[in-house]
């Protein structure tokens, strides 16, 4: 690497680095604004129980096992009382939900009936979704036990007490309190989405600098100097990478260290965003190599930053039923970084490797284009 090129790029990119710092600060501001607007995000680590009211009019093997499943296996605090007594608790959010097991539920199961356990919530929709998932898991096992018992209540109780429920991993479940209209948006995902857009936007300045070198004869002068293509690319690329890190890492490191919202392992969160910064810096050089007009460059970055982040699931998830949009999404690094940092993958190493591949490819393609332009 030629240090003169690196230092020269840093000096020329003073404004770009200022923009990167501003983008980092704005990301913090957006996170705090969204956190206040959306009600905040926190990780449930199993140390604090979820409180719920429970209504059941009889003492049966089903109700006893249900209580044991929620309190001993899942760590809930269940309060049994009359329905009227839970009204104020639910309104004041002292409890997340009221769970009602109808009378005759066990008898209904033994008779082959479809028994439903009802839940009542106000605006704690995410916790309600988890509670519903837990209930469905339990009732699936209970229905299977009832069929195996063939109407025998004693056999049903024994089978049910020995059941090994396929539980949801509550220790790693992200519990989010959001108003109904916010849907899947949260302070976490919204701030990260804007952070990715800002990182791409800040890379425009490095890209414009490389384009100026191409337009104003720097490449031609390099033929007569001892500076090689590799030295130019590594010096410029390192400056671009540092600028991208300045934009993306402050909020990343803060969230990882405070563990306030991170949906994946902190190390995965930091590595994922570092690799995304590597991709963006390489992308800046690649776009400059691929075009000869400043306006075209700005338009390309605007399209990549906006459409790429949206299609990649930065602001809202892209369902598997989205067809072509899903295919396009998977083909972007935005998809892989968002799947990783939002905890939506069971194979984080695959996401990390793919992100690294995207970053390396942008630099390799840039090197090929630069060699052709210079030659």
DAVENPE-V229875 format. One record per pair of residues at least 6 apart in sequence whose ideal C-beta (glycine too) atoms are under 6 Angstrom apart, sorted by the first residue. I is the first residue (numbers start at 0). GAP is how many residues later the second one is. D is the distance in Angstrom with one decimal. If there is no record, write none. Layout:
i:I gap:GAP d:D
i:I gap:GAP d:D
This chain:
i:0 gap:230 d:5.9
i:0 gap:233 d:4.1
i:0 gap:234 d:5.3
i:1 gap:225 d:5.7
i:1 gap:229 d:3.9
i:1 gap:233 d:5.1
i:4 gap:227 d:5.7
i:4 gap:230 d:3.3
i:5 gap:229 d:4.0
i:5 gap:232 d:5.7
i:5 gap:233 d:5.8
i:8 gap:227 d:5.3
i:8 gap:230 d:3.9
i:9 gap:229 d:5.5
i:11 gap:197 d:5.6
i:12 gap:192 d:5.9
i:15 gap:189 d:3.0
i:15 gap:227 d:5.9
i:16 gap:226 d:5.8
i:18 gap:183 d:5.2
i:19 gap:182 d:4.4
i:19 gap:223 d:5.0
i:19 gap:226 d:4.2
i:19 gap:227 d:4.2
i:22 gap:175 d:3.7
i:22 gap:179 d:5.4
i:22 gap:224 d:4.7
i:23 gap:223 d:5.5
i:23 gap:226 d:4.4
i:26 gap:164 d:6.0
i:26 gap:168 d:4.4
i:26 gap:224 d:4.6
i:27 gap:223 d:5.8
i:29 gap:161 d:5.1
i:29 gap:164 d:5.1
i:30 gap:156 d:5.6
i:30 gap:160 d:3.6
i:33 gap:153 d:3.8
i:33 gap:156 d:4.7
i:33 gap:157 d:5.9
i:34 gap:152 d:3.7
i:37 gap:140 d:5.4
i:37 gap:144 d:5.1
i:37 gap:148 d:5.4
i:37 gap:149 d:5.3
i:38 gap:138 d:4.7
i:38 gap:139 d:5.5
i:40 gap:135 d:5.4
i:40 gap:145 d:5.2
i:40 gap:146 d:5.5
i:40 gap:147 d:4.9
i:40 gap:220 d:4.6
i:42 gap:131 d:5.9
i:43 gap:129 d:5.8
i:43 gap:131 d:4.2
i:45 gap:29 d:5.8
i:45 gap:125 d:4.4
i:48 gap:26 d:5.2
i:48 gap:27 d:5.9
i:48 gap:28 d:4.4
i:49 gap:26 d:5.2
i:49 gap:46 d:5.5
i:50 gap:26 d:4.7
i:50 gap:44 d:4.5
i:51 gap:24 d:5.8
i:51 gap:26 d:5.8
i:51 gap:43 d:5.4
i:51 gap:44 d:5.6
i:51 gap:45 d:4.9
i:51 gap:47 d:5.7
i:52 gap:26 d:5.2
i:52 gap:33 d:4.0
i:52 gap:42 d:5.1
i:52 gap:45 d:4.3
i:53 gap:24 d:4.6
i:53 gap:26 d:5.0
i:53 gap:45 d:5.0
i:54 gap:28 d:5.6
i:54 gap:45 d:4.3
i:55 gap:7 d:4.7
i:55 gap:45 d:4.2
i:56 gap:46 d:4.4
i:57 gap:45 d:5.8
i:59 gap:46 d:4.3
i:60 gap:96 d:3.7
i:61 gap:43 d:5.7
i:61 gap:44 d:4.0
i:62 gap:38 d:5.7
i:64 gap:95 d:5.0
i:66 gap:11 d:6.0
i:68 gap:69 d:5.4
i:69 gap:6 d:4.3
i:69 gap:8 d:5.7
i:70 gap:7 d:5.7
i:73 gap:96 d:5.6
i:85 gap:12 d:4.9
i:88 gap:6 d:4.8
i:89 gap:32 d:6.0
i:95 gap:28 d:4.9
i:95 gap:31 d:4.3
i:96 gap:22 d:5.1
i:96 gap:24 d:4.6
i:96 gap:31 d:5.7
i:96 gap:34 d:5.3
i:97 gap:22 d:4.3
i:98 gap:20 d:5.4
i:99 gap:18 d:4.6
i:100 gap:16 d:5.5
i:104 gap:10 d:4.9
i:107 gap:7 d:4.6
i:108 gap:6 d:5.4
i:108 gap:37 d:4.0
i:109 gap:36 d:5.3
i:109 gap:41 d:5.1
i:116 gap:18 d:5.1
i:118 gap:12 d:6.0
i:120 gap:7 d:4.2
i:122 gap:56 d:5.8
i:125 gap:50 d:4.3
i:126 gap:48 d:5.8
i:129 gap:43 d:6.0
i:132 gap:35 d:5.5
i:136 gap:28 d:5.8
i:140 gap:22 d:4.7
i:140 gap:24 d:5.3
i:144 gap:11 d:5.7
i:144 gap:14 d:4.2
i:144 gap:15 d:4.5
i:145 gap:10 d:5.7
i:147 gap:11 d:5.5
i:148 gap:6 d:4.0
i:148 gap:7 d:3.7
i:148 gap:10 d:5.8
i:173 gap:89 d:5.3
i:175 gap:10 d:5.7
i:183 gap:132 d:5.3
i:187 gap:73 d:4.2
i:192 gap:116 d:5.7
i:192 gap:121 d:3.6
i:192 gap:122 d:4.3
i:194 gap:53 d:5.9
i:194 gap:56 d:5.8
i:195 gap:113 d:5.1
i:195 gap:118 d:5.3
i:196 gap:108 d:4.8
i:196 gap:112 d:5.3
i:197 gap:49 d:5.8
i:198 gap:45 d:5.5
i:198 gap:48 d:4.6
i:198 gap:49 d:4.8
i:198 gap:81 d:5.2
i:199 gap:80 d:5.7
i:199 gap:105 d:3.6
i:200 gap:104 d:5.8
i:201 gap:45 d:4.7
i:202 gap:77 d:5.0
i:202 gap:81 d:3.9
i:203 gap:97 d:4.9
i:205 gap:34 d:4.1
i:205 gap:78 d:4.5
i:206 gap:77 d:4.0
i:206 gap:80 d:5.3
i:206 gap:81 d:4.5
i:206 gap:90 d:5.7
i:209 gap:75 d:5.5
i:209 gap:78 d:3.7
i:210 gap:77 d:4.3
i:210 gap:86 d:5.9
i:218 gap:154 d:5.7
i:218 gap:155 d:4.7
i:228 gap:141 d:5.5
i:228 gap:142 d:5.3
i:228 gap:145 d:6.0
i:232 gap:134 d:5.6
i:239 gap:41 d:3.6
i:239 gap:44 d:5.3
i:240 gap:40 d:4.2
i:243 gap:33 d:3.7
i:243 gap:36 d:4.8
i:243 gap:37 d:4.7
i:244 gap:32 d:5.1
i:247 gap:25 d:5.3
i:247 gap:29 d:5.1
i:251 gap:18 d:6.0
i:251 gap:21 d:4.5
i:254 gap:6 d:5.6
i:254 gap:7 d:5.3
i:255 gap:6 d:5.8
i:255 gap:10 d:4.0
i:255 gap:13 d:5.1
i:255 gap:14 d:5.3
i:261 gap:7 d:5.0
i:262 gap:79 d:5.1
i:262 gap:80 d:3.4
i:263 gap:77 d:5.9
i:263 gap:79 d:4.4
i:267 gap:80 d:4.9
i:268 gap:72 d:5.2
i:270 gap:81 d:5.9
i:271 gap:65 d:5.2
i:271 gap:68 d:4.4
i:271 gap:69 d:5.1
i:274 gap:80 d:3.9
i:274 gap:81 d:5.4
i:274 gap:84 d:5.7
i:275 gap:61 d:4.5
i:277 gap:81 d:3.7
i:278 gap:54 d:5.0
i:278 gap:79 d:4.7
i:278 gap:80 d:4.3
i:278 gap:83 d:6.0
i:281 gap:77 d:5.6
i:281 gap:80 d:3.1
i:281 gap:81 d:4.4
i:282 gap:79 d:5.2
i:284 gap:81 d:4.4
i:285 gap:76 d:5.0
i:285 gap:79 d:5.6
i:285 gap:80 d:4.5
i:286 gap:10 d:5.8
i:286 gap:13 d:5.4
i:288 gap:77 d:5.3
i:288 gap:80 d:3.8
i:288 gap:81 d:5.7
i:290 gap:6 d:5.2
i:307 gap:24 d:5.3
i:307 gap:26 d:4.9
i:308 gap:25 d:5.5
i:310 gap:17 d:5.5
i:310 gap:18 d:4.9
i:311 gap:17 d:5.7
i:311 gap:20 d:4.7
i:311 gap:22 d:2.4
i:311 gap:23 d:4.3
i:311 gap:26 d:5.6
i:312 gap:22 d:5.9
i:312 gap:25 d:4.6
i:313 gap:20 d:5.9
i:313 gap:24 d:5.5
i:317 gap:8 d:5.5
i:317 gap:11 d:4.7
i:328 gap:6 d:4.7
i:332 gap:22 d:5.9
i:332 gap:25 d:4.2
i:335 gap:15 d:4.8
i:335 gap:18 d:4.9
i:335 gap:19 d:5.4
i:336 gap:18 d:5.9
i:338 gap:6 d:4.8
i:338 gap:12 d:5.9
i:339 gap:8 d:5.6
i:339 gap:11 d:4.0
i:344 gap:6 d:5.5
